[in-house]
């Protein structure tokens, strides 16, 4: 049986992950904003502020998802794709789409015959 973890430890890990992620996103946003400010905007301060704000917003959204997610971490909502489950089903769909592709291909037209028909 797996060792029990206390809820305080789980909450502490979530906060640590959340703060680290937000710090990285704020720093990256500020750096990207500074680069844009130096290259494109003649050293204005608003790109740095915008980048920092975007980083803060992304970090906040990730924290909200971490704390208020209805699914536990590493929860698989669905199974494998249908083509990995049943090889017979895969072959059935393959034949279906091959037939459908053949029926939608344009028919080859003999240009010389068409010109003769138009001239007559």
C-alpha positions in Angstrom: 0.0 0.0 0.0 1.2 3.5 -0.8 2.4 5.7 2.1 -0.2 8.2 3.2 0.5 11.9 2.6 -1.0 14.6 4.7 -3.2 17.2 3.1 -0.8 19.9 4.4 2.1 18.4 2.4 0.0 18.2 -0.7 -1.2 21.8 -0.3 2.4 22.9 0.4 3.6 21.2 -2.8 0.9 22.9 -4.8 1.9 26.3 -3.4 5.5 25.7 -4.1 4.8 24.7 -7.6 2.5 27.6 -8.1 4.9 30.2 -6.8 7.8 28.8 -8.8 5.8 28.7 -12.0 4.4 32.2 -11.5 7.9 33.6 -10.8 9.3 32.0 -14.0 6.4 33.3 -16.1 6.8 36.8 -14.7 10.6 36.8 -15.3 10.2 35.5 -18.8 7.5 38.0 -19.6 9.7 40.9 -18.3 12.7 39.7 -20.4 10.6 39.3 -23.6 9.1 42.8 -22.9 12.6 44.2 -22.4 13.9 42.7 -25.6 10.9 44.1 -27.5 11.4 47.4 -25.9 15.0 47.6 -26.9 14.6 46.4 -30.4 11.2 47.7 -31.6 9.9 50.4 -29.2 12.8 52.8 -28.6 13.2 51.9 -25.0 9.7 52.5 -23.8 8.6 51.0 -20.5 5.2 49.7 -21.5 6.4 46.5 -23.2 8.1 45.4 -20.0 5.0 46.1 -18.0 2.8 44.3 -20.6 5.1 41.2 -20.6 5.2 41.1 -16.8 1.4 41.4 -16.6 0.9 38.6 -19.2 3.3 36.4 -17.2 1.5 37.2 -14.0 -1.8 36.4 -15.6 -0.6 33.1 -17.0 0.8 32.1 -13.6 -2.4 33.0 -11.9 -4.5 31.0 -14.3 -2.2 28.0 -13.8 -2.5 28.3 -10.1 -6.3 28.5 -10.3 -6.3 25.3 -12.4 -4.0 23.6 -9.9 -6.1 24.5 -6.8 -9.6 24.3 -8.3 -9.2 21.4 -10.7 -12.0 18.9 -10.4 -9.7 16.1 -11.6 -6.8 14.8 -9.6 -3.4 15.1 -11.1 -2.5 12.6 -13.9 -6.1 11.7 -14.3 -6.9 10.0 -17.7 -10.3 11.2 -18.9 -10.5 8.8 -21.8 -9.0 5.6 -23.1 -6.7 5.1 -26.1 -7.8 6.1 -29.6 -10.2 3.9 -31.4 -7.6 2.7 -33.9 -5.4 1.3 -31.1 -8.3 -0.5 -29.4 -9.6 -2.8 -32.2 -7.6 -3.7 -35.3 -10.8 -4.9 -37.0 -12.4 -1.5 -36.6 -9.3 0.1 -38.0 -9.5 -2.0 -41.1 -13.2 -1.4 -41.5 -12.7 2.4 -41.4 -9.7 2.2 -43.7 -11.8 0.4 -46.3 -14.7 2.8 -45.8 -12.5 5.9 -46.4 -10.7 4.3 -49.4 -14.1 3.6 -51.1 -15.2 7.1 -50.3 -12.0 8.6 -51.7 -12.4 6.6 -54.9 -16.0 7.8 -55.3 -15.0 11.5 -55.0 -12.1 11.4 -57.4 -12.7 13.4 -60.5 -13.3 11.3 -63.6 -10.6 11.5 -66.3 -11.9 13.2 -69.4 -10.6 12.7 -72.9 -10.1 16.2 -74.2 -10.0 15.3 -77.9 -13.4 13.6 -77.7 -14.9 16.6 -75.8 -13.6 19.0 -78.5 -15.1 16.8 -81.3 -18.5 16.8 -79.5 -18.4 20.6 -79.2 -17.5 21.1 -82.8 -20.3 18.9 -84.1 
